[in-house]
């Protein structure tokens, strides 16, 4: 099934562009990772996943209708050439909404997190773009349809349309209409995420390519769907019971298991840098001394620490440049 087949079921055939609009979407950090697709065309996952939003960290996207015959794409204040990879991805995604109509936009996206560095900037970027297109074209789509559309731009974007804890249901249908994000009701005041920036540069292997390489070449990957299913259940229990130790242990093991499948692929895929390993060892040392802190990592070298507000001051002594986020506030 093609993306256009799904779009035919969700969007009107004729749309009109209104005045300029702007939307924000938060980045999200997966506690149970999405790694592997059952359908590459529709970005349908092999396993369900669960994330937590990064509150104010994410992407602001502004759409301005133009009279041109090509989209004018800007990223972090810089105009990109139409042939640039990012420009192409943005225009191809907008194509899903405009169909064959001559509707073009100036697209201004600003990320307040590093771009393409394993901090889910593509997730927040495509989520913000989806929300902006929904407004600009007066579509008034329900949340689950917005999530489905965002997913076709970047899989994890289906979770960045929501705040707090979000589950991405893998679904079973071939058309993917049952595969979208669902915001969990549970709140967890005092739950903190700390960003340990190892390298803000663009990674050499993007997540989409790395994911496909892992699925195709790593025999170890065969155990991943079962691991993810078990971990998802543990995380749901931990959130329901506010069991921080269970949540932290599960999220850290899930991240390391995902990276193990990458390392087992060929050619080996290792996003870690020496400083990444040093930060992991520091976390393990602090935990051995009684501090409740855990980490998770996406497809990049940067760590995300999981801890509670009471331990923030102590952690800052060991990670002075730590940027902290409280998704649920006080």
Secondary structure as a PSIPRED ss2 file (coil, helix, strand):
# PSIPRED VFORMAT (PSIPRED V4.0)

   1 X C   1.000  0.000  0.000
   2 X C   1.000  0.000  0.000
   3 X H   0.000  1.000  0.000
   4 X H   0.000  1.000  0.000
   5 X H   0.000  1.000  0.000
   6 X H   0.000  1.000  0.000
   7 X H   0.000  1.000  0.000
   8 X H   0.000  1.000  0.000
   9 X H   0.000  1.000  0.000
  10 X H   0.000  1.000  0.000
  11 X C   1.000  0.000  0.000
  12 X C   1.000  0.000  0.000
  13 X C   1.000  0.000  0.000
  14 X C   1.000  0.000  0.000
  15 X C   1.000  0.000  0.000
  16 X C   1.000  0.000  0.000
  17 X C   1.000  0.000  0.000
  18 X C   1.000  0.000  0.000
  19 X C   1.000  0.000  0.000
  20 X C   1.000  0.000  0.000
  21 X E   0.000  0.000  1.000
  22 X E   0.000  0.000  1.000
  23 X E   0.000  0.000  1.000
  24 X E   0.000  0.000  1.000
  25 X E   0.000  0.000  1.000
  26 X E   0.000  0.000  1.000
  27 X E   0.000  0.000  1.000
  28 X E   0.000  0.000  1.000
  29 X E   0.000  0.000  1.000
  30 X E   0.000  0.000  1.000
  31 X E   0.000  0.000  1.000
  32 X E   0.000  0.000  1.000
  33 X C   1.000  0.000  0.000
  34 X C   1.000  0.000  0.000
  35 X C   1.000  0.000  0.000
  36 X C   1.000  0.000  0.000
  37 X E   0.000  0.000  1.000
  38 X E   0.000  0.000  1.000
  39 X E   0.000  0.000  1.000
  40 X C   1.000  0.000  0.000
  41 X C   1.000  0.000  0.000
  42 X C   1.000  0.000  0.000
  43 X C   1.000  0.000  0.000
  44 X E   0.000  0.000  1.000
  45 X E   0.000  0.000  1.000
  46 X C   1.000  0.000  0.000
  47 X C   1.000  0.000  0.000
  48 X C   1.000  0.000  0.000
  49 X E   0.000  0.000  1.000
  50 X E   0.000  0.000  1.000
  51 X E   0.000  0.000  1.000
  52 X E   0.000  0.000  1.000
  53 X E   0.000  0.000  1.000
  54 X E   0.000  0.000  1.000
  55 X E   0.000  0.000  1.000
  56 X E   0.000  0.000  1.000
  57 X E   0.000  0.000  1.000
  58 X E   0.000  0.000  1.000
  59 X E   0.000  0.000  1.000
  60 X E   0.000  0.000  1.000
  61 X E   0.000  0.000  1.000
  62 X E   0.000  0.000  1.000
  63 X E   0.000  0.000  1.000
  64 X E   0.000  0.000  1.000
  65 X E   0.000  0.000  1.000
  66 X E   0.000  0.000  1.000
  67 X C   1.000  0.000  0.000
  68 X C   1.000  0.000  0.000
  69 X C   1.000  0.000  0.000
  70 X C   1.000  0.000  0.000
  71 X C   1.000  0.000  0.000
  72 X E   0.000  0.000  1.000
  73 X E   0.000  0.000  1.000
  74 X E   0.000  0.000  1.000
  75 X E   0.000  0.000  1.000
  76 X C   1.000  0.000  0.000
  77 X C   1.000  0.000  0.000
  78 X E   0.000  0.000  1.000
  79 X E   0.000  0.000  1.000
  80 X C   1.000  0.000  0.000
  81 X C   1.000  0.000  0.000
  82 X C   1.000  0.000  0.000
  83 X C   1.000  0.000  0.000
  84 X C   1.000  0.000  0.000
  85 X H   0.000  1.000  0.000
  86 X H   0.000  1.000  0.000
  87 X H   0.000  1.000  0.000
  88 X H   0.000  1.000  0.000
  89 X H   0.000  1.000  0.000
  90 X H   0.000  1.000  0.000
  91 X H   0.000  1.000  0.000
  92 X H   0.000  1.000  0.000
  93 X H   0.000  1.000  0.000
  94 X H   0.000  1.000  0.000
  95 X H   0.000  1.000  0.000
  96 X H   0.000  1.000  0.000
  97 X H   0.000  1.000  0.000
  98 X H   0.000  1.000  0.000
  99 X C   1.000  0.000  0.000
 100 X C   1.000  0.000  0.000
 101 X C   1.000  0.000  0.000
 102 X C   1.000  0.000  0.000
 103 X C   1.000  0.000  0.000
 104 X E   0.000  0.000  1.000
 105 X E   0.000  0.000  1.000
 106 X E   0.000  0.000  1.000
 107 X E   0.000  0.000  1.000
 108 X E   0.000  0.000  1.000
 109 X E   0.000  0.000  1.000
 110 X E   0.000  0.000  1.000
 111 X E   0.000  0.000  1.000
 112 X C   1.000  0.000  0.000
 113 X C   1.000  0.000  0.000
 114 X C   1.000  0.000  0.000
 115 X C   1.000  0.000  0.000
 116 X C   1.000  0.000  0.000
 117 X C   1.000  0.000  0.000
 118 X C   1.000  0.000  0.000
 119 X C   1.000  0.000  0.000
 120 X C   1.000  0.000  0.000
 121 X H   0.000  1.000  0.000
 122 X H   0.000  1.000  0.000
 123 X H   0.000  1.000  0.000
 124 X H   0.000  1.000  0.000
 125 X H   0.000  1.000  0.000
 126 X H   0.000  1.000  0.000
 127 X H   0.000  1.000  0.000
 128 X H   0.000  1.000  0.000
 129 X H   0.000  1.000  0.000
 130 X H   0.000  1.000  0.000
 131 X H   0.000  1.000  0.000
 132 X H   0.000  1.000  0.000
 133 X H   0.000  1.000  0.000
 134 X H   0.000  1.000  0.000
 135 X H   0.000  1.000  0.000
 136 X H   0.000  1.000  0.000
 137 X C   1.000  0.000  0.000
 138 X C   1.000  0.000  0.000
 139 X C   1.000  0.000  0.000
 140 X C   1.000  0.000  0.000
 141 X C   1.000  0.000  0.000
 142 X C   1.000  0.000  0.000
 143 X H   0.000  1.000  0.000
 144 X H   0.000  1.000  0.000
 145 X H   0.000  1.000  0.000
 146 X H   0.000  1.000  0.000
 147 X H   0.000  1.000  0.000
 148 X H   0.000  1.000  0.000
 149 X H   0.000  1.000  0.000
 150 X H   0.000  1.000  0.000
 151 X H   0.000  1.000  0.000
 152 X C   1.000  0.000  0.000
 153 X C   1.000  0.000  0.000
 154 X C   1.000  0.000  0.000
 155 X H   0.000  1.000  0.000
 156 X H   0.000  1.000  0.000
 157 X H   0.000  1.000  0.000
 158 X H   0.000  1.000  0.000
 159 X C   1.000  0.000  0.000
 160 X C   1.000  0.000  0.000
 161 X C   1.000  0.000  0.000
 162 X C   1.000  0.000  0.000
 163 X C   1.000  0.000  0.000
 164 X C   1.000  0.000  0.000
 165 X E   0.000  0.000  1.000
 166 X E   0.000  0.000  1.000
 167 X E   0.000  0.000  1.000
 168 X E   0.000  0.000  1.000
 169 X C   1.000  0.000  0.000
 170 X C   1.000  0.000  0.000
 171 X C   1.000  0.000  0.000
 172 X C   1.000  0.000  0.000
 173 X C   1.000  0.000  0.000
 174 X C   1.000  0.000  0.000
 175 X C   1.000  0.000  0.000
 176 X C   1.000  0.000  0.000
 177 X C   1.000  0.000  0.000
 178 X C   1.000  0.000  0.000
 179 X C   1.000  0.000  0.000
 180 X C   1.000  0.000  0.000
 181 X E   0.000  0.000  1.000
 182 X E   0.000  0.000  1.000
 183 X E   0.000  0.000  1.000
 184 X C   1.000  0.000  0.000
 185 X C   1.000  0.000  0.000
 186 X C   1.000  0.000  0.000
 187 X C   1.000  0.000  0.000
 188 X C   1.000  0.000  0.000
 189 X C   1.000  0.000  0.000
 190 X C   1.000  0.000  0.000
 191 X E   0.000  0.000  1.000
 192 X E   0.000  0.000  1.000
 193 X E   0.000  0.000  1.000
 194 X E   0.000  0.000  1.000
 195 X E   0.000  0.000  1.000
 196 X E   0.000  0.000  1.000
 197 X C   1.000  0.000  0.000
 198 X C   1.000  0.000  0.000
 199 X C   1.000  0.000  0.000
 200 X C   1.000  0.000  0.000
 201 X C   1.000  0.000  0.000
 202 X C   1.000  0.000  0.000
 203 X C   1.000  0.000  0.000
 204 X C   1.000  0.000  0.000
 205 X C   1.000  0.000  0.000
 206 X C   1.000  0.000  0.000
 207 X H   0.000  1.000  0.000
 208 X H   0.000  1.000  0.000
 209 X H   0.000  1.000  0.000
 210 X H   0.000  1.000  0.000
 211 X H   0.000  1.000  0.000
 212 X H   0.000  1.000  0.000
 213 X H   0.000  1.000  0.000
 214 X H   0.000  1.000  0.000
 215 X H   0.000  1.000  0.000
 216 X H   0.000  1.000  0.000
 217 X H   0.000  1.000  0.000
 218 X C   1.000  0.000  0.000
 219 X H   0.000  1.000  0.000
 220 X H   0.000  1.000  0.000
 221 X H   0.000  1.000  0.000
 222 X H   0.000  1.000  0.000
 223 X H   0.000  1.000  0.000
 224 X H   0.000  1.000  0.000
 225 X H   0.000  1.000  0.000
 226 X H   0.000  1.000  0.000
 227 X H   0.000  1.000  0.000
 228 X H   0.000  1.000  0.000
 229 X H   0.000  1.000  0.000
 230 X H   0.000  1.000  0.000
 231 X H   0.000  1.000  0.000
 232 X H   0.000  1.000  0.000
 233 X H   0.000  1.000  0.000
 234 X H   0.000  1.000  0.000
 235 X H   0.000  1.000  0.000
 236 X H   0.000  1.000  0.000
 237 X H   0.000  1.000  0.000
 238 X H   0.000  1.000  0.000
 239 X H   0.000  1.000  0.000
 240 X H   0.000  1.000  0.000
 241 X H   0.000  1.000  0.000
 242 X C   1.000  0.000  0.000
 243 X C   1.000  0.000  0.000
 244 X H   0.000  1.000  0.000
 245 X H   0.000  1.000  0.000
 246 X H   0.000  1.000  0.000
 247 X H   0.000  1.000  0.000
 248 X H   0.000  1.000  0.000
 249 X H   0.000  1.000  0.000
 250 X H   0.000  1.000  0.000
 251 X H   0.000  1.000  0.000
 252 X H   0.000  1.000  0.000
 253 X H   0.000  1.000  0.000
 254 X H   0.000  1.000  0.000
 255 X H   0.000  1.000  0.000
 256 X H   0.000  1.000  0.000
 257 X H   0.000  1.000  0.000
 258 X H   0.000  1.000  0.000
 259 X H   0.000  1.000  0.000
 260 X H   0.000  1.000  0.000
 261 X H   0.000  1.000  0.000
 262 X H   0.000  1.000  0.000
 263 X H   0.000  1.000  0.000
 264 X C   1.000  0.000  0.000
 265 X C   1.000  0.000  0.000
 266 X C   1.000  0.000  0.000
 267 X C   1.000  0.000  0.000
 268 X C   1.000  0.000  0.000
 269 X C   1.000  0.000  0.000
 270 X C   1.000  0.000  0.000
 271 X C   1.000  0.000  0.000
 272 X C   1.000  0.000  0.000
 273 X C   1.000  0.000  0.000
 274 X H   0.000  1.000  0.000
 275 X H   0.000  1.000  0.000
 276 X H   0.000  1.000  0.000
 277 X H   0.000  1.000  0.000
 278 X H   0.000  1.000  0.000
 279 X H   0.000  1.000  0.000
 280 X H   0.000  1.000  0.000
 281 X H   0.000  1.000  0.000
 282 X H   0.000  1.000  0.000
 283 X H   0.000  1.000  0.000
 284 X H   0.000  1.000  0.000
 285 X H   0.000  1.000  0.000
 286 X H   0.000  1.000  0.000
 287 X H   0.000  1.000  0.000
 288 X H   0.000  1.000  0.000
 289 X C   1.000  0.000  0.000
 290 X C   1.000  0.000  0.000
 291 X C   1.000  0.000  0.000
 292 X C   1.000  0.000  0.000
 293 X C   1.000  0.000  0.000
 294 X E   0.000  0.000  1.000
 295 X E   0.000  0.000  1.000
 296 X E   0.000  0.000  1.000
 297 X C   1.000  0.000  0.000
 298 X C   1.000  0.000  0.000
 299 X C   1.000  0.000  0.000
 300 X C   1.000  0.000  0.000
 301 X C   1.000  0.000  0.000
 302 X C   1.000  0.000  0.000
 303 X E   0.000  0.000  1.000
 304 X E   0.000  0.000  1.000
 305 X E   0.000  0.000  1.000
 306 X E   0.000  0.000  1.000
 307 X E   0.000  0.000  1.000
 308 X E   0.000  0.000  1.000
 309 X H   0.000  1.000  0.000
 310 X H   0.000  1.000  0.000
 311 X H   0.000  1.000  0.000
 312 X H   0.000  1.000  0.000
 313 X H   0.000  1.000  0.000
 314 X H   0.000  1.000  0.000
 315 X H   0.000  1.000  0.000
 316 X H   0.000  1.000  0.000
 317 X H   0.000  1.000  0.000
 318 X H   0.000  1.000  0.000
 319 X C   1.000  0.000  0.000
 320 X C   1.000  0.000  0.000
 321 X C   1.000  0.000  0.000
 322 X C   1.000  0.000  0.000
 323 X E   0.000  0.000  1.000
 324 X E   0.000  0.000  1.000
 325 X E   0.000  0.000  1.000
 326 X C   1.000  0.000  0.000
 327 X C   1.000  0.000  0.000
 328 X C   1.000  0.000  0.000
 329 X C   1.000  0.000  0.000
 330 X C   1.000  0.000  0.000
